[in-house]
Amino acid sequence: PAEYLEGHLDFLFIAPERLGVAGFGEMLAQRKPILVAVDEAHCISHWGHDFRPDYRMVGQRIPQFRPAPVIALTATATPVVQNDIVNQLGMDNAARFIHGFRRTNIAAEVAEMRPSERRETVRRILRDSGRPAIVYVPTRKEAGLLGQVLSEDFPAAAYHAGMPAGERERVQTEFLAGTLEVIVATIAFGMGVDKPNIRTVIHTALPGSLEAYYQEIGRAGRDGELCRAILLHSYADRRTHEFFHGRDYPDPAVLSQIFEALNAEGQPKELVRDRVSIASDTFDRALEKLWVHGGAGVDPEENIVRGEGAWKETYQLQRDHKLGQLNQMGRYADGHGCRMLHLIRHFGDRTDSEIPCDLCDVCAPGSYVVRGSRRPTSGEEQTMCEILGILRERNGLSTGQLYRGTCSDKAVDRRTFEGFLGGLSRAGFVKVHDDSFEKEGRVIHFQRAYLTEDGYAAESHEVAGIRLTDRPVPRPKTHRTRSRQPQPSVNDAAPELIAALKTWRLAEARKREIPAFRILSDRVLCAVAAARPDNEEDLLVVPGIGPALTRAFGDKILEIVKDGA
């Protein structure tokens, strides 16, 4: 602080969480900066793919630093997020510079595939070429398993938040140096990594948002040479995301139940939780959301008071938006148009040329790396000719109407029909555009199919030459018994250790003037007490503990556990 106040620093880098420390913002305000730069500015927005509540404090503190100009920087802000950033930072009449989203050297490919086939597919893709590469997987467990499989053929290693800091640093350093050719990682890997010659980025499951996906594939081909972005997915991925969405964003009725139990006088959290009879994990998640949206006030001792009733609208909007991000990702995976154009339009880059990329699996179907292709059967050819025929009479039909008009009396399911549309689109006969309408206050998205000039003139022998992509054949369901690694039970936790951790947590919360659950939730605190980690590696294995928390509090938590042993 003294160096800053005395003018010895040209730059001061701070984490937004630091602004929550009592007196820190006032100290900074004693010497006005000449510029305030907010990096990763999408984190300030409820609508961003990586929202962090602590970023809200940036907007609250900025008036103290005026008249310094403010610049907000992000590579993944949609128009909705851009508007929220401007609002949160008080940047009235801000100039916006939205451009550069087109990557002219990324060949994107999307393939629907059973989860059981993905490891071998990744191995095949990378065995002969496509390295260096980053492979993004959905879980830490899969990172370890796939990393081990790939290391049998070429230098590869896993990278995830459950690894000790030293091990993560070693893996990253070896990858940057070229000793390791492939990193198998969760989303924990990539921030700040600038390796120019990454040739391939593979996702082995559907990402949660287009913003996250674009950010991750953007790590490929920074040297300007051709690179590939390959997405392997199935409908099961969406179901997994929907499960976690329901867990992380409880039904508004749950929040309402807590809100109605509150009053103007502070009540202990445990008392409120017992009164509403909501499971502990669900209660904690709902309370945090209620606090974030202003429906509850929580002091460091976790006494709760009723907040403003306006929380309902903003929470419902955010909950719907998060689910909408998943739907947007699904529409990209199922889309029939140029992959790069889809991404450019999503981010609102109006300076783009709107020219197809000529590289992706839609624009250049002969360049498939993953999917096979085949000629249509006579029956499939007939159905595609019927699709063209209906569009000649009623161009711009919704794809739902088109499906019912051509396949309702046939044994053709919707997925197969979408495959026909994909073939017609890749052949240049059809264009499929997104559209939407409002119903009962909600935006309903759908697609319309339009004939191109070539589609109007297409003859049956040209349709017969279309290539259809292979789709996975459904496998009969079998019942399998999964073995799970036993986790320590909360009943194993010593009450004295839980009390000691809570005492420390309360002190940290008071220091930052935030609710104690923002330091460590009850669930994670009890899991730490039950596991009794001896070192950082053991601590990172505890569910809910990640690198950021370990960096901030790991040493102190381990010290408390050791003293309580």
VEXVEX-798826 format. One record per residue (C-alpha): x, y, z; residue in one letter; residue number from 0. Coordinates in steps of 0.02 Angstrom, whole numbers, always signed. Layout:
// VEXVEX-798826
X, Y, Z, A, NUM
...
***
This chain:
// VEXVEX-798826
+0, +0, +0, P, 0
+139, +122, +43, A, 1
+220, +99, -128, E, 2
+56, +140, -213, Y, 3
+18, +293, -107, L, 4
+195, +360, -129, E, 5
+183, +345, -319, G, 6
+315, +210, -343, H, 7
+200, +94, -442, L, 8
+153, +112, -625, D, 9
+24, -29, -613, F, 10
-72, -103, -467, L, 11
-158, -270, -499, F, 12
-291, -321, -374, I, 13
-421, -460, -364, A, 14
-600, -397, -344, P, 15
-615, -495, -181, E, 16
-485, -376, -109, R, 17
-607, -232, -123, L, 18
-712, -316, +10, G, 19
-576, -295, +142, V, 20
-624, -153, +260, A, 21
-531, +8, +221, G, 22
-444, -55, +63, F, 23
-551, +43, -59, G, 24
-534, +201, +44, E, 25
-345, +178, +46, M, 26
-340, +167, -144, L, 27
-448, +322, -159, A, 28
-317, +426, -68, Q, 29
-216, +426, -230, R, 30
-328, +439, -382, K, 31
-272, +324, -525, P, 32
-262, +389, -703, I, 33
-353, +235, -771, L, 34
-461, +96, -700, V, 35
-456, -61, -807, A, 36
-576, -203, -770, V, 37
-514, -364, -851, D, 38
-628, -515, -880, E, 39
-770, -390, -862, A, 40
-902, -521, -905, H, 41
-879, -585, -727, C, 42
-972, -432, -662, I, 43
-1132, -481, -752, S, 44
-1268, -598, -691, H, 45
-1286, -646, -874, W, 46
-1103, -688, -901, G, 47
-1042, -868, -912, H, 48
-924, -844, -765, D, 49
-1019, -727, -647, F, 50
-929, -691, -484, R, 51
-1026, -592, -352, P, 52
-866, -511, -287, D, 53
-849, -422, -454, Y, 54
-1003, -320, -405, R, 55
-891, -226, -282, M, 56
-792, -155, -427, V, 57
-942, -55, -484, G, 58
-977, +3, -306, Q, 59
-799, +66, -284, R, 60
-773, +153, -451, I, 61
-853, +319, -396, P, 62
-712, +334, -268, Q, 63
-584, +331, -409, F, 64
-664, +461, -522, R, 65
-625, +561, -625, P, 66
-513, +419, -689, A, 67
-581, +345, -852, P, 68
-639, +165, -847, V, 69
-607, +30, -977, I, 70
-690, -141, -970, A, 71
-608, -284, -1064, L, 72
-681, -453, -1110, T, 73
-671, -578, -1252, A, 74
-836, -665, -1216, T, 75
-974, -538, -1188, A, 76
-1137, -556, -1283, T, 77
-1242, -398, -1313, P, 78
-1343, -435, -1155, V, 79
-1185, -449, -1052, V, 80
-1112, -291, -1132, Q, 81
-1264, -192, -1077, N, 82
-1252, -258, -900, D, 83
-1065, -218, -889, I, 84
-1100, -38, -941, V, 85
-1240, -26, -813, N, 86
-1144, -105, -669, Q, 87
-990, +4, -695, L, 88
-1089, +164, -718, G, 89
-1013, +191, -891, M, 90
-1146, +307, -963, D, 91
-1126, +339, -1150, N, 92
-982, +216, -1158, A, 93
-898, +189, -1326, A, 94
-904, +6, -1377, R, 95
-776, -84, -1483, F, 96
-847, -254, -1529, I, 97
-746, -340, -1664, H, 98
-620, -475, -1701, G, 99
-726, -627, -1657, F, 100
-692, -712, -1824, R, 101
-550, -838, -1820, R, 102
-499, -873, -1999, T, 103
-393, -1026, -1962, N, 104
-506, -1133, -1851, I, 105
-593, -1280, -1933, A, 106
-737, -1324, -1817, A, 107
-820, -1495, -1819, E, 108
-963, -1562, -1713, V, 109
-1003, -1747, -1696, A, 110
-1139, -1835, -1598, E, 111
-1062, -1983, -1510, M, 112
-1095, -2102, -1366, R, 113
-988, -2061, -1213, P, 114
-914, -2236, -1215, S, 115
-836, -2205, -1387, E, 116
-758, -2037, -1353, R, 117
-593, -2089, -1274, R, 118
-544, -2199, -1420, E, 119
-600, -2064, -1543, T, 120
-488, -1936, -1459, V, 121
-345, -2060, -1461, R, 122
-370, -2092, -1647, R, 123
-380, -1906, -1690, I, 124
-219, -1863, -1599, L, 125
-118, -2021, -1631, R, 126
-47, -1969, -1800, D, 127
-69, -1781, -1804, S, 128
-156, -1633, -1723, G, 129
-31, -1607, -1583, R, 130
+1, -1505, -1476, P, 131
-177, -1516, -1414, A, 132
-292, -1475, -1269, I, 133
-431, -1598, -1230, V, 134
-569, -1529, -1119, Y, 135
-666, -1656, -1016, V, 136
-813, -1631, -896, P, 137
-741, -1707, -737, T, 138
-578, -1726, -643, R, 139
-598, -1914, -647, K, 140
-613, -1917, -837, E, 141
-460, -1804, -850, A, 142
-356, -1932, -756, G, 143
-423, -2082, -852, L, 144
-408, -2006, -1026, L, 145
-238, -1931, -986, G, 146
-175, -2104, -940, Q, 147
-247, -2181, -1100, V, 148
-167, -2050, -1212, L, 149
+2, -2059, -1124, S, 150
+21, -2235, -1192, E, 151
+40, -2162, -1368, D, 152
+121, -1991, -1343, F, 153
+172, -1873, -1203, P, 154
+9, -1825, -1117, A, 155
-48, -1779, -941, A, 156
-202, -1728, -845, A, 157
-232, -1555, -772, Y, 158
-373, -1514, -651, H, 159
-414, -1416, -495, A, 160
-395, -1568, -382, G, 161
-207, -1579, -414, M, 162
-80, -1495, -298, P, 163
-21, -1325, -357, A, 164
+156, -1388, -387, G, 165
+95, -1531, -497, E, 166
-18, -1415, -598, R, 167
+125, -1294, -623, E, 168
+240, -1435, -680, R, 169
+115, -1500, -807, V, 170
+81, -1326, -876, Q, 171
+267, -1285, -888, T, 172
+305, -1448, -981, E, 173
+160, -1418, -1100, F, 174
+218, -1241, -1139, L, 175
+396, -1304, -1165, A, 176
+339, -1443, -1282, G, 177
+391, -1588, -1170, T, 178
+206, -1633, -1153, L, 179
+108, -1634, -1316, E, 180
-68, -1654, -1248, V, 181
-156, -1585, -1094, I, 182
-318, -1669, -1038, V, 183
-402, -1539, -932, A, 184
-558, -1477, -849, T, 185
-602, -1294, -874, I, 186
-471, -1256, -739, A, 187
-339, -1252, -877, F, 188
-308, -1115, -1001, G, 189
-327, -946, -917, M, 190
-171, -846, -957, G, 191
-95, -987, -1061, V, 192
-24, -924, -1225, D, 193
+49, -1068, -1325, K, 194
+43, -1012, -1507, P, 195
+57, -1182, -1594, N, 196
-90, -1278, -1520, I, 197
-159, -1374, -1669, R, 198
-314, -1454, -1593, T, 199
-441, -1417, -1456, V, 200
-562, -1559, -1420, I, 201
-714, -1554, -1306, H, 202
-771, -1727, -1253, T, 203
-939, -1663, -1189, A, 204
-1055, -1518, -1221, L, 205
-993, -1357, -1135, P, 206
-1116, -1259, -1030, G, 207
-1115, -1104, -1139, S, 208
-1058, -1039, -1307, L, 209
-955, -907, -1217, E, 210
-852, -1038, -1125, A, 211
-836, -1142, -1283, Y, 212
-776, -995, -1388, Y, 213
-649, -946, -1255, Q, 214
-579, -1123, -1250, E, 215
-567, -1154, -1437, I, 216
-485, -983, -1451, G, 217
-327, -1057, -1374, R, 218
-293, -1150, -1537, A, 219
-196, -1083, -1685, G, 220
-133, -919, -1614, R, 221
+13, -934, -1735, D, 222
-108, -909, -1879, G, 223
-87, -1085, -1947, E, 224
-233, -1203, -1978, L, 225
-303, -1286, -1822, C, 226
-455, -1387, -1773, R, 227
-592, -1372, -1641, A, 228
-686, -1535, -1619, I, 229
-842, -1555, -1510, L, 230
-905, -1729, -1463, L, 231
-1076, -1731, -1383, H, 232
-1241, -1820, -1357, S, 233
-1411, -1782, -1281, Y, 234
-1352, -1860, -1118, A, 235
-1233, -1711, -1097, D, 236
-1381, -1593, -1093, R, 237
-1470, -1696, -963, R, 238
-1315, -1688, -853, T, 239
-1309, -1498, -869, H, 240
-1495, -1486, -830, E, 241
-1470, -1588, -672, F, 242
-1333, -1472, -609, F, 243
-1434, -1319, -659, H, 244
-1578, -1380, -551, G, 245
-1459, -1410, -407, R, 246
-1366, -1244, -419, D, 247
-1520, -1137, -456, Y, 248
-1658, -1200, -338, P, 249
-1839, -1174, -384, D, 250
-1895, -995, -344, P, 251
-2026, -1071, -228, A, 252
-1884, -1130, -115, V, 253
-1813, -954, -105, L, 254
-1988, -886, -72, S, 255
-2009, -1007, +72, Q, 256
-1850, -941, +153, I, 257
-1896, -759, +115, F, 258
-2067, -778, +198, E, 259
-1984, -848, +356, A, 260
-1876, -692, +376, L, 261
-1915, -526, +460, N, 262
-1829, -362, +501, A, 263
-1742, -437, +652, E, 264
-1590, -547, +628, G, 265
-1619, -733, +652, Q, 266
-1484, -868, +662, P, 267
-1468, -966, +501, K, 268
-1493, -1133, +589, E, 269
-1658, -1072, +664, L, 270
-1725, -1018, +494, V, 271
-1667, -1179, +412, R, 272
-1755, -1287, +543, D, 273
-1914, -1184, +529, R, 274
-1930, -1203, +340, V, 275
-1877, -1388, +342, S, 276
-1767, -1378, +187, I, 277
-1618, -1496, +164, A, 278
-1455, -1415, +218, S, 279
-1369, -1412, +47, D, 280
-1523, -1343, -41, T, 281
-1550, -1214, +96, F, 282
-1371, -1151, +84, D, 283
-1380, -1133, -106, R, 284
-1549, -1048, -99, A, 285
-1493, -929, +39, L, 286
-1339, -877, -59, E, 287
-1445, -841, -213, K, 288
-1569, -744, -105, L, 289
-1425, -642, -33, W, 290
-1347, -608, -203, V, 291
-1514, -544, -271, H, 292
-1552, -435, -120, G, 293
-1690, -541, -44, G, 294
-1593, -569, +118, A, 295
-1460, -483, +219, G, 296
-1332, -596, +303, V, 297
-1201, -535, +426, D, 298
-1035, -623, +459, P, 299
-1115, -718, +605, E, 300
-1245, -781, +479, E, 301
-1392, -694, +559, N, 302
-1521, -667, +422, I, 303
-1640, -522, +395, V, 304
-1771, -499, +260, R, 305
-1715, -397, +109, G, 306
-1810, -321, -37, E, 307
-1950, -414, -124, G, 308
-1881, -370, -297, A, 309
-1763, -520, -289, W, 310
-1892, -632, -375, K, 311
-1881, -550, -545, E, 312
-1692, -541, -556, T, 313
-1669, -718, -490, Y, 314
-1795, -792, -612, Q, 315
-1712, -698, -755, L, 316
-1540, -763, -707, Q, 317
-1604, -940, -683, R, 318
-1688, -937, -854, D, 319
-1534, -858, -932, H, 320
-1419, -995, -869, K, 321
-1534, -1126, -944, L, 322
-1544, -1022, -1102, G, 323
-1354, -1027, -1117, Q, 324
-1363, -1217, -1119, L, 325
-1499, -1211, -1252, N, 326
-1391, -1094, -1357, Q, 327
-1249, -1218, -1345, M, 328
-1367, -1355, -1401, G, 329
-1426, -1254, -1550, R, 330
-1245, -1230, -1602, Y, 331
-1211, -1417, -1591, A, 332
-1368, -1458, -1690, D, 333
-1349, -1313, -1811, G, 334
-1345, -1329, -2000, H, 335
-1253, -1167, -2040, G, 336
-1072, -1109, -2038, C, 337
-1002, -1138, -1865, R, 338
-896, -980, -1863, M, 339
-1039, -870, -1922, L, 340
-1147, -942, -1783, H, 341
-1018, -887, -1653, L, 342
-993, -716, -1731, I, 343
-1179, -679, -1730, R, 344
-1195, -740, -1552, H, 345
-1072, -608, -1493, F, 346
-1149, -469, -1596, G, 347
-998, -427, -1703, D, 348
-1081, -313, -1830, R, 349
-917, -269, -1916, T, 350
-897, -446, -1982, D, 351
-909, -486, -2167, S, 352
-1043, -621, -2138, E, 353
-950, -733, -2261, I, 354
-950, -921, -2219, P, 355
-783, -986, -2156, C, 356
-755, -1123, -2287, D, 357
-668, -1227, -2153, L, 358
-798, -1303, -2036, C, 359
-891, -1467, -2057, D, 360
-1039, -1375, -2134, V, 361
-941, -1268, -2257, C, 362
-813, -1404, -2302, A, 363
-899, -1572, -2271, P, 364
-759, -1666, -2357, G, 365
-638, -1618, -2220, S, 366
-717, -1722, -2081, Y, 367
-596, -1788, -1952, V, 368
-722, -1878, -1840, V, 369
-882, -1915, -1932, R, 370
-903, -2034, -2077, G, 371
-1023, -1998, -2220, S, 372
-1126, -2101, -2343, R, 373
-1242, -2088, -2492, R, 374
-1429, -2080, -2451, P, 375
-1541, -2230, -2479, T, 376
-1679, -2215, -2609, S, 377
-1806, -2182, -2471, G, 378
-1698, -2046, -2394, E, 379
-1671, -1968, -2565, E, 380
-1860, -1964, -2592, Q, 381
-1889, -1879, -2424, T, 382
-1758, -1745, -2459, M, 383
-1838, -1712, -2629, C, 384
-2005, -1690, -2540, E, 385
-1924, -1565, -2421, I, 386
-1862, -1463, -2569, L, 387
-2033, -1477, -2651, G, 388
-2127, -1408, -2501, I, 389
-2003, -1265, -2483, L, 390
-2027, -1219, -2665, R, 391
-2210, -1192, -2624, E, 392
-2190, -1116, -2450, R, 393
-2014, -1054, -2425, N, 394
-1963, -1006, -2248, G, 395
-2067, -1138, -2156, L, 396
-2017, -1176, -1978, S, 397
-1920, -1338, -1967, T, 398
-2059, -1409, -1858, G, 399
-2190, -1377, -1992, Q, 400
-2072, -1446, -2123, L, 401
-2047, -1605, -2023, Y, 402
-2233, -1632, -2001, R, 403
-2263, -1599, -2186, G, 404
-2135, -1726, -2246, T, 405
-2109, -1858, -2113, C, 406
-2269, -1870, -2008, S, 407
-2329, -2023, -2103, D, 408
-2159, -2107, -2109, K, 409
-2051, -2198, -1984, A, 410
-1931, -2050, -1980, V, 411
-1891, -1973, -1812, D, 412
-1845, -1790, -1786, R, 413
-1658, -1825, -1767, R, 414
-1654, -1914, -1935, T, 415
-1750, -1770, -2014, F, 416
-1623, -1647, -1945, E, 417
-1489, -1755, -2027, G, 418
-1577, -1731, -2194, F, 419
-1581, -1543, -2167, L, 420
-1396, -1549, -2125, G, 421
-1358, -1640, -2287, G, 422
-1461, -1517, -2390, L, 423
-1377, -1371, -2302, S, 424
-1200, -1437, -2332, R, 425
-1246, -1463, -2516, A, 426
-1295, -1280, -2527, G, 427
-1479, -1315, -2564, F, 428
-1551, -1252, -2399, V, 429
-1510, -1119, -2270, K, 430
-1575, -1137, -2092, V, 431
-1595, -976, -1992, H, 432
-1636, -948, -1809, D, 433
-1798, -859, -1765, D, 434
-1897, -826, -1606, S, 435
-2061, -760, -1536, F, 436
-2125, -710, -1365, E, 437
-2255, -810, -1270, K, 438
-2313, -766, -1094, E, 439
-2159, -658, -1068, G, 440
-2036, -791, -1126, R, 441
-1936, -798, -1286, V, 442
-1964, -958, -1385, I, 443
-1825, -1002, -1508, H, 444
-1851, -1103, -1666, F, 445
-1779, -1119, -1842, Q, 446
-1839, -1084, -2018, R, 447
-1780, -1169, -2178, A, 448
-1753, -1070, -2338, Y, 449
-1712, -1131, -2512, L, 450
-1558, -1061, -2598, T, 451
-1550, -1028, -2785, E, 452
-1465, -1196, -2806, D, 453
-1602, -1277, -2703, G, 454
-1738, -1209, -2818, Y, 455
-1649, -1285, -2968, A, 456
-1591, -1448, -2886, A, 457
-1639, -1609, -2975, E, 458
-1657, -1783, -2904, S, 459
-1489, -1845, -2965, H, 460
-1405, -1700, -2872, E, 461
-1498, -1745, -2712, V, 462
-1438, -1924, -2734, A, 463
-1259, -1858, -2726, G, 464
-1282, -1778, -2554, I, 465
-1175, -1850, -2414, R, 466
-1265, -1889, -2251, L, 467
-1165, -1901, -2091, T, 468
-1166, -2059, -1989, D, 469
-1256, -2049, -1823, R, 470
-1229, -2160, -1672, P, 471
-1341, -2313, -1665, V, 472
-1440, -2318, -1501, P, 473
-1376, -2454, -1387, R, 474
-1494, -2559, -1281, P, 475
-1491, -2504, -1100, K, 476
-1400, -2616, -979, T, 477
-1395, -2606, -792, H, 478
-1221, -2580, -725, R, 479
-1163, -2569, -548, T, 480
-1043, -2426, -524, R, 481
-910, -2435, -392, S, 482
-887, -2272, -299, R, 483
-740, -2218, -196, Q, 484
-802, -2209, -16, P, 485
-805, -2032, +52, Q, 486
-783, -1991, +236, P, 487
-951, -1968, +321, S, 488
-994, -1803, +403, V, 489
-1034, -1909, +556, N, 490
-847, -1944, +566, D, 491
-809, -1760, +595, A, 492
-760, -1710, +771, A, 493
-875, -1574, +841, P, 494
-723, -1484, +912, E, 495
-643, -1473, +739, L, 496
-804, -1411, +660, I, 497
-816, -1278, +796, A, 498
-634, -1225, +769, A, 499
-660, -1209, +581, L, 500
-818, -1108, +608, K, 501
-728, -990, +728, T, 502
-593, -959, +599, W, 503
-723, -938, +460, R, 504
-818, -809, +562, L, 505
-658, -708, +591, A, 506
-621, -707, +404, E, 507
-800, -657, +364, A, 508
-796, -512, +488, R, 509
-631, -453, +415, K, 510
-710, -447, +240, R, 511
-884, -394, +300, E, 512
-969, -535, +206, I, 513
-1076, -685, +257, P, 514
-977, -832, +325, A, 515
-1042, -948, +189, F, 516
-948, -842, +62, R, 517
-787, -902, +144, I, 518
-836, -1086, +161, L, 519
-1008, -1165, +155, S, 520
-1066, -1276, +297, D, 521
-1064, -1426, +181, R, 522
-883, -1400, +130, V, 523
-829, -1355, +306, L, 524
-901, -1517, +375, C, 525
-823, -1615, +231, A, 526
-652, -1543, +277, V, 527
-678, -1590, +459, A, 528
-728, -1767, +410, A, 529
-583, -1792, +288, A, 530
-449, -1716, +403, R, 531
-328, -1678, +260, P, 532
-142, -1682, +304, D, 533
-79, -1584, +153, N, 534
-134, -1480, +4, E, 535
-158, -1633, -106, E, 536
-279, -1711, +18, D, 537
-368, -1545, +42, L, 538
-399, -1527, -145, L, 539
-485, -1696, -149, V, 540
-621, -1633, -30, V, 541
-779, -1594, -132, P, 542
-801, -1407, -147, G, 543
-617, -1363, -122, I, 544
-529, -1288, -272, G, 545
-364, -1200, -310, P, 546
-428, -1024, -273, A, 547
-491, -1072, -100, L, 548
-333, -1172, -67, T, 549
-223, -1025, -115, R, 550
-320, -906, -4, A, 551
-351, -1014, +149, F, 552
-267, -1183, +126, G, 553
-123, -1159, +248, D, 554
-238, -1097, +385, K, 555
-365, -1237, +360, I, 556
-227, -1369, +367, L, 557
-157, -1288, +524, E, 558
-328, -1294, +609, I, 559
-353, -1476, +557, V, 560
-179, -1522, +624, K, 561
-211, -1434, +790, D, 562
-378, -1522, +805, G, 563
-308, -1695, +769, A, 564
***
